[in-house]
Amino acid sequence: MKKNFLVKHYISAIIIIFLVFFYFGFYNIFFGGKNISKTPKIRIVVAHNKKIIEEADDFLKQRYRETYGKELEIEWIKYGGQNTNLKIVDAAFKQNNEKTCGFDAIWGGGVRNYYILHNQGRLATHNFSEEFKNWLPQKIGSICLYNEKEEERTWVATMLSTFLIAYNKEILKRDGIEPPTSWRDLADKRFLDKLAGVNPAESSSIWTLCEVILESYGFDEGWEILGRMAANSICFHSKSSVATNSIFEGEALVAPSIAYYVISMLENQPNDKITYSVPNYNENIFNVDPYATLTGALDPGLSAFICKSLLSIKFQQLMIKKKGTPGGPITQTFARISVVEDAYKGVPKSSIASHIKSLDDLKKTSIIDSNMDINPMHSELLLDLFECSFIKTHSHLKRAWSLIIKNDCDPKMITLLMKPLIQPDEFESLTKVWDDELIKTEKKLEWSNEIFDRCKKIEKYYNNN
């Protein structure tokens, strides 16, 4: 009897353990596993740095606690820059037949990727109340904060960032080099081997800068500017922040930088040698930092709460104020620009980190609009063209550019080196077939070889003269 009782007891225990394991393990793995804990949870793909994530995490959890009287769990998903994040999201959607990607929302990294996700049907629509629309305008100047058509409102700007040019003023002054004041200046021969480059394929912010240069200067001139900037670069970093940091480390003398990188670095590492310039009046670039709910999110209502909280005056002030000021951030200064006008009310200008002290300042500024509706294949093609023209061939490009500079910058040689490998009218036909790996591989090899050949011709020309 006792033996039978023990056997039954053990069998019952095994069955219970199996059921628990099945429910918490197999069910979660194979059936999508909704959050079965009592604590609400949201998974957000994020492109922001660790410090912004820490400030946002503390703020959102506290706000949820004050609103609902319970805890909130946030899982921040960060694989790298937003371009890398987008590849992960893309693969996850494809794996799940476009119904979900396993993440709930995406935040930060520039508007280009949100247009791509929107066009792919991977973003949920936001239902904006009239109160919300009165509070957050659809545009500030020419900058779009959300889509005008209600059925296309799938993302909303949570803040703005702008670009500056960071440089070592002491060494430039010592060497008699005029400081840069425009993006065109970074393409000038005086910055040969002094510029910190960034690979746009790995940095969505720098890719935004490249796209805007192409848009604002026209394709031929814009491509030459990008080519000369690439040839002036010491190397290509994977992140904008690393390029900016190289100025502080003495590895480079000048770099394009998102404003908050250089401003926060100057605050955290005071350095009399380093400063920055705001590009000329007609070359200001403002990049939108959006938030969106992803298709298939487990709790769209919770995502909407996060979105509204990020647009609250308290959070906006965390982003615009200097570290240590009342209502400002604890970890570091972020030097962002608010999209909510009321966030600036009552805030002393001395407490605001950015050179933009109010939305009125922004409206008065001449803006290059970076809100472009980008075809993902068109964008991928341009990135591949950039890689073959300037990155894979970088050492040859630099050598040829150095020879041109040493020999009085012959315009014919500059055109030979910097002329685009394809023209805009060729993009449409190539874009249609750019998902064909064989075509892509053959074309990229052809492009790289063409640049190598151009560099050899330039070297041969100067060696023979």
Phi, psi and omega in degrees: 000312182297322181294316179297321179298317180295320179298313179299320180298315180294318179298317178298317180297318180297317180298316180298315180299317179299315181297318179297315180298317180299315184294314184273336182260285183301320181298315180296320186286313190265343184241021174087337173046082173297159180296109184265357175282160181286337180280121178301143182224143175224141179249117185243122174281125190227144179253358185283164180283171186302322184292318178295320178300317180297315179296316181294318181301310179298316184295312184294320179294319178295318180295321178293319178299317180291327183279316188245354178072021177214173185277158176231135176255127178240125174255115181268120183257116181222111179263347183158217174289173185293333176297318177293316178303318182297323179296321179293315179297317179301312180297321181293320177296316181296323180292334183250028178054035175068006182279326180200167175237001180087355176247158185259326186208166178223140186217131173088170172100008178094151191283339186305313182294334180285326173297320179298310180298321178298312181295335179273358180073027185256007178242140177279154181279136174270133175264102183271129175283163177299322179300318180296316182293328176289327183281323181239107182295157180289332178219149166242109188062238178261002183274121180278127180262340171194164184295142183291319181282131184303318183290350181248014181277083184252348177218158179219139179290132177257340176188174179237152171230157180229167182254143175231173174245113179271142179203161178269099186292329183294312182288322177299319179294317180300320183270004177069031181259127179293130180298151180284141177231001180211165177293327178297326179301325182292345177268359184284151183298337182293346180254020175301128180061025179236352186262137174269114181271161177225134179286113183295340178291340182249357181226109182294330180292317179290327176295324175300316178300315179299315180299318182291323176299318178296320180291317189279328181263351188089153190297311184296309181291320179298319179294322177296319178299315179296321180294318179290324174298317178298318180292332177282343186287139176292316178198179177247119177274163181272343182225148177298321183296325179291321178296316178297318180296331180296334175293317180291330180276353179082012181276336179218165182254339184210149179200141169291141186214142168294138188308315187291337176297305186289322180294316180291324178295319179294329178285319183278333178229073183311129185211113182291343182279335188259138174212190179211159175239147174271125181307156182313157185315317185267015181234020179288134178238124178242125184253133180279139175251094188273168170230141179211149172270131182277146177304135179086009178303140183293325183221083180303328179296321177293322177296321178297323177298316179299314181301311181295325179293321178295335179266002179291154181301321182298315181289321178301322179289330174300325184278333185261338185275158176285150178302134176091348177281156180304125181078004181269178182290158181264320189278313179194166176282137182252343173051039176271171179247127182286152174259358182251115185302322182294342180295338181270346185293129178077002181265120178301139181300332179292343180270349183269128188283321185287160174287346173270112187261352179195167177290337174296320176300319181294318181294332181279347185274138174286125190241133166273117186282124180259009180274085184247139177277104190254128170290125184302323179289324177298316180293318180296321178298315179297319179296319178295321177297318178298316181300312182290325183282324192234334187261305178298331184255017194302315183296320177292320179300314180298317182295317179293318179296320178298318178296319179297316180296318181293340183246041171066025170053061177300120182304325180295320180289324177297315179297318179301316183285320191258354181301133180302143180289333175223161180255158183307326182290347177273345184298318185301312181292320180290323180302323183294336183243009188287352174272359175275109186298326180293312178299315181299313181298315180296318182292318181295322177294318178299316181297312181299316180297324179297317179294317177302316180297317179299316181296319178296321179297319180294316179298316180296320181299312183284329177292329181274353180242000000 
